[in-house]
Amino acid sequence: MDVLQIPIAAMPFLLVLTSRTGKAIAPCLLASVFTVLLGGEPHRAVMAWCVGILIAAVALRERLRVG
């Protein structure tokens, strides 16, 4: 995995940190780690990244809806 791809892989984790909910941090961190580990297999890495982004997006939407 290229050095420029690591921040993109970490995007779900960074996005969930803005939501300030503790329940979604661990799944997004795992999705980011799996994305980095599966970097050699692009189709699997994209699937892990998409799952992480979906979890982070729902957590962020809930924060914006409540606050």
C-alpha positions as CSV (number, residue, x, y, z in Angstrom):
1,M,0.0,0.0,0.0
2,D,1.3,3.4,-0.9
3,V,1.9,6.1,1.7
4,L,-0.8,8.3,0.1
5,Q,-3.4,5.5,0.4
6,I,-3.1,5.1,4.1
7,P,-5.0,8.4,5.0
8,I,-7.7,7.3,2.6
9,A,-7.9,3.9,4.3
10,A,-8.1,5.7,7.7
11,M,-10.9,7.9,6.6
12,P,-13.7,5.9,8.3
13,F,-11.9,6.1,11.6
14,L,-11.2,9.8,11.3
15,L,-14.8,10.5,10.3
16,V,-16.2,8.6,13.2
17,L,-14.0,10.6,15.6
18,T,-16.0,13.7,14.6
19,S,-19.2,12.0,15.5
20,R,-18.2,11.7,19.2
21,T,-20.0,8.4,19.7
22,G,-18.1,5.6,21.4
23,K,-20.1,2.8,20.0
24,A,-18.9,3.2,16.4
25,I,-15.2,3.8,17.0
26,A,-14.1,0.2,17.3
27,P,-15.9,-1.1,14.1
28,C,-14.5,1.8,12.1
29,L,-11.0,1.2,13.4
30,L,-11.3,-2.4,12.5
31,A,-12.5,-1.5,9.0
32,S,-9.6,0.8,8.5
33,V,-7.1,-1.8,9.7
34,F,-8.6,-4.4,7.4
35,T,-8.5,-1.9,4.5
36,V,-4.8,-1.4,5.1
37,L,-4.1,-5.2,5.5
38,L,-6.1,-6.1,2.4
39,G,-4.4,-3.4,0.3
40,G,-2.9,-6.0,-2.0
41,E,-6.4,-7.3,-2.9
42,P,-8.3,-4.2,-4.1
43,H,-11.8,-5.6,-4.2
44,R,-11.7,-6.8,-0.6
45,A,-10.1,-3.6,0.6
46,V,-12.8,-1.5,-1.1
47,M,-15.5,-3.6,0.6
48,A,-13.9,-3.2,4.0
49,W,-13.5,0.6,3.4
50,C,-17.2,0.9,2.3
51,V,-18.4,-0.8,5.4
52,G,-16.4,1.5,7.6
53,I,-17.6,4.6,5.7
54,L,-21.2,3.4,6.1
55,I,-20.8,2.9,9.8
56,A,-19.1,6.3,10.2
57,A,-21.8,8.1,8.1
58,V,-24.6,6.7,10.2
59,A,-22.8,7.7,13.4
60,L,-22.2,11.2,12.0
61,R,-25.8,11.5,10.8
62,E,-27.1,10.6,14.3
63,R,-24.8,13.2,15.9
64,L,-26.1,15.9,13.6
65,R,-29.7,14.8,14.1
66,V,-29.5,14.9,17.9
67,G,-27.3,17.9,18.3
